[in-house]
Amino acid sequence: MASYLRARPCDLCQALATVRYRIQCAPGAAWVLACPQCQQAQREQNPNYRYGGTWKARLKKS
């Protein structure tokens, strides 16, 4: 039986990531799941940035 991590695409750049951050980029905007690189860029450049939690991939057995 093989195990693998369930990587998912970043909502902003579409890169596959095993860790994504739930962030909001504008007041009242929808929450998105961003990869670490996009999350860092939004945190540094966007005054309306809000952090809402972390999604981590889990090992899945097949």
Backbone as ProteinMPNN parsed JSONL, in Angstrom:
{"seq_chain_A": "MASYLRARPCDLCQALATVRYRIQCAPGAAWVLACPQCQQAQREQNPNYRYGGTWKARLKKS", "coords_chain_A": {"N_chain_A": [[0.829, -1.178, 0.0], [0.591, 2.146, -0.913], [1.396, 5.437, 0.239], [0.456, 8.835, 0.016], [0.708, 12.433, -0.227], [-1.971, 14.696, -0.301], [-1.849, 17.07, -2.411], [-3.035, 20.307, -3.201], [-4.289, 22.819, -5.48], [-3.223, 26.244, -5.336], [-5.423, 28.935, -4.772], [-4.798, 31.394, -5.843], [-2.429, 31.354, -7.504], [-2.417, 28.852, -8.655], [-0.465, 26.894, -8.199], [0.59, 23.698, -7.016], [0.225, 22.721, -3.645], [1.052, 21.452, -0.421], [0.515, 22.6, 1.936], [-1.714, 25.115, 2.732], [-2.94, 28.44, 3.175], [-5.714, 29.984, 4.66], [-6.957, 32.922, 3.598], [-8.011, 36.377, 3.431], [-8.282, 38.854, 1.05], [-9.394, 41.359, 0.691], [-11.674, 43.632, 2.32], [-14.705, 42.075, 3.106], [-14.473, 40.374, 0.954], [-14.343, 37.108, -0.635], [-13.058, 34.235, 1.107], [-9.911, 32.739, 0.415], [-7.766, 29.959, -0.419], [-4.424, 29.948, -0.099], [-1.091, 29.344, -1.317], [2.091, 29.055, 0.464], [3.886, 31.009, -0.639], [2.209, 32.908, -1.964], [0.654, 33.689, 0.208], [2.549, 34.913, 1.856], [3.317, 37.084, 0.206], [0.868, 38.509, 0.024], [0.481, 39.125, 2.717], [2.602, 40.886, 3.232], [2.242, 42.965, 1.331], [-0.429, 43.798, 1.208], [-2.684, 45.862, 2.79], [-5.208, 45.118, 3.629], [-5.188, 42.473, 4.256], [-6.203, 39.407, 5.776], [-5.812, 36.732, 8.017], [-6.967, 33.38, 8.233], [-6.582, 30.746, 9.049], [-4.991, 27.466, 8.717], [-4.534, 24.99, 6.234], [-3.589, 21.683, 6.006], [-2.143, 19.075, 4.145], [-2.932, 15.645, 4.42], [-1.605, 12.374, 4.945], [-2.67, 9.94, 2.71], [-3.919, 6.745, 2.373], [-3.689, 4.27, -0.105]], "CA_chain_A": [[0.0, 0.0, 0.0], [1.366, 3.375, -1.024], [0.841, 6.619, 0.865], [0.834, 10.057, -0.681], [0.111, 13.657, 0.281], [-2.96, 15.264, -1.204], [-1.547, 18.458, -2.735], [-4.143, 21.005, -3.829], [-3.816, 24.054, -6.117], [-3.41, 27.556, -4.711], [-6.498, 29.673, -5.427], [-4.278, 32.599, -6.471], [-1.447, 31.103, -8.571], [-2.664, 27.5, -9.148], [0.634, 25.979, -7.886], [0.209, 22.655, -6.064], [0.823, 22.927, -2.333], [0.558, 20.555, 0.619], [0.078, 23.496, 3.007], [-2.325, 26.328, 2.195], [-3.426, 29.339, 4.214], [-7.0, 30.618, 4.376], [-6.751, 34.359, 3.73], [-8.946, 37.287, 2.796], [-7.442, 39.892, 0.452], [-10.105, 42.636, 0.719], [-12.804, 43.567, 3.25], [-15.924, 41.531, 2.528], [-14.169, 39.466, -0.159], [-14.381, 35.687, -0.304], [-11.828, 33.643, 1.619], [-9.221, 31.885, -0.55], [-6.69, 29.13, 0.126], [-3.222, 30.368, -0.807], [0.173, 28.66, -1.018], [2.935, 29.88, 1.335], [4.458, 32.157, -1.344], [1.157, 33.908, -2.159], [0.272, 34.175, 1.526], [3.606, 35.836, 2.29], [3.225, 38.295, -0.613], [-0.328, 39.242, 0.433], [0.697, 39.631, 4.075], [3.532, 42.011, 3.2], [1.871, 44.041, 0.403], [-1.844, 44.13, 1.227], [-3.111, 46.323, 4.115], [-6.498, 44.51, 3.953], [-4.941, 41.043, 4.454], [-6.679, 38.748, 6.997], [-5.47, 35.315, 8.118], [-8.096, 32.648, 8.777], [-6.286, 29.368, 9.406], [-4.061, 26.703, 7.885], [-4.953, 23.687, 5.73], [-2.428, 20.83, 5.778], [-2.448, 17.799, 3.505], [-2.703, 14.474, 5.257], [-1.262, 11.168, 4.2], [-3.826, 9.151, 2.32], [-3.531, 5.384, 2.005], [-4.417, 3.746, -1.283]], "C_chain_A": [[0.875, 1.242, 0.0], [0.641, 4.513, -0.31], [1.302, 7.84, 0.081], [0.147, 11.242, -0.026], [-0.841, 14.21, -0.755], [-2.655, 16.742, -1.427], [-2.744, 19.051, -3.467], [-3.618, 22.299, -4.452], [-4.126, 25.293, -5.274], [-4.521, 28.279, -5.473], [-5.995, 30.913, -6.162], [-3.357, 32.31, -7.653], [-1.564, 29.715, -9.202], [-1.509, 26.516, -8.931], [0.144, 24.946, -6.872], [0.948, 22.869, -4.744], [0.222, 21.941, -1.34], [0.149, 21.324, 1.863], [-0.493, 24.734, 2.339], [-2.917, 27.125, 3.344], [-4.735, 29.978, 3.764], [-6.821, 32.106, 4.647], [-7.872, 35.122, 3.036], [-8.117, 38.48, 2.327], [-8.089, 41.273, 0.462], [-11.265, 42.518, 1.697], [-14.062, 43.065, 2.532], [-15.712, 40.582, 1.364], [-14.253, 38.02, 0.314], [-13.027, 35.242, 0.249], [-11.236, 32.755, 0.524], [-8.175, 31.066, 0.185], [-5.452, 29.374, -0.721], [-2.008, 29.552, -0.374], [1.041, 29.577, -0.141], [3.514, 31.118, 0.64], [3.419, 33.264, -1.544], [0.715, 34.502, -0.826], [1.276, 35.199, 2.027], [3.515, 37.152, 1.528], [2.017, 39.134, -0.196], [-0.139, 39.862, 1.818], [1.569, 40.879, 4.077], [3.003, 43.202, 2.408], [0.441, 44.541, 0.549], [-2.275, 44.582, 2.621], [-4.447, 45.71, 4.552], [-6.395, 43.006, 4.203], [-5.516, 40.578, 5.79], [-6.344, 37.268, 6.917], [-6.635, 34.582, 8.77], [-7.824, 31.194, 9.101], [-5.375, 28.685, 8.4], [-4.682, 25.37, 7.508], [-3.687, 22.893, 5.453], [-2.882, 19.517, 5.152], [-2.139, 16.666, 4.475], [-2.311, 13.306, 4.364], [-2.54, 10.382, 3.911], [-3.331, 7.784, 1.874], [-4.351, 4.93, 0.818], [-4.169, 2.262, -1.414]], "O_chain_A": [[1.787, 1.372, 0.816], [-0.589, 4.54, -0.265], [2.411, 7.864, -0.453], [-0.872, 11.085, 0.647], [-0.549, 14.195, -1.951], [-3.165, 17.586, -0.691], [-3.39, 18.369, -4.262], [-2.602, 22.826, -3.999], [-5.152, 25.368, -4.597], [-4.549, 28.234, -6.703], [-6.7, 31.436, -7.026], [-3.483, 32.947, -8.698], [-0.88, 29.43, -10.185], [-1.571, 25.396, -9.438], [-0.627, 25.277, -5.971], [2.144, 23.161, -4.73], [-0.967, 21.63, -1.404], [-0.495, 20.767, 2.752], [0.154, 25.339, 1.484], [-3.342, 26.565, 4.354], [-4.852, 30.453, 2.635], [-6.567, 32.51, 5.782], [-8.579, 34.591, 2.179], [-7.346, 39.05, 3.098], [-7.395, 42.269, 0.26], [-11.794, 41.424, 1.892], [-14.429, 43.579, 1.475], [-16.68, 40.035, 0.835], [-14.235, 37.746, 1.513], [-11.987, 35.801, -0.098], [-11.973, 32.095, -0.209], [-7.746, 31.432, 1.279], [-5.426, 29.051, -1.908], [-1.907, 29.125, 0.776], [0.744, 30.766, -0.023], [3.623, 32.172, 1.265], [3.718, 34.436, -1.318], [0.432, 35.698, -0.746], [0.893, 36.238, 2.563], [3.622, 38.223, 2.127], [2.133, 40.354, -0.074], [-0.554, 40.996, 2.056], [1.313, 41.82, 4.828], [3.284, 44.345, 2.769], [0.126, 45.623, 0.053], [-2.241, 43.781, 3.554], [-4.787, 45.774, 5.734], [-7.417, 42.336, 4.346], [-5.351, 41.245, 6.811], [-6.561, 36.626, 5.89], [-7.228, 35.074, 9.73], [-8.764, 30.46, 9.407], [-5.033, 29.255, 7.364], [-5.283, 24.696, 8.345], [-2.802, 23.37, 4.743], [-3.875, 18.924, 5.573], [-1.188, 16.74, 5.252], [-2.647, 13.266, 3.181], [-3.38, 10.197, 4.791], [-2.405, 7.697, 1.069], [-5.555, 5.175, 0.744], [-4.686, 1.629, -2.335]]}, "name": "protein", "num_of_chains": 1, "seq": "MASYLRARPCDLCQALATVRYRIQCAPGAAWVLACPQCQQAQREQNPNYRYGGTWKARLKKS"}
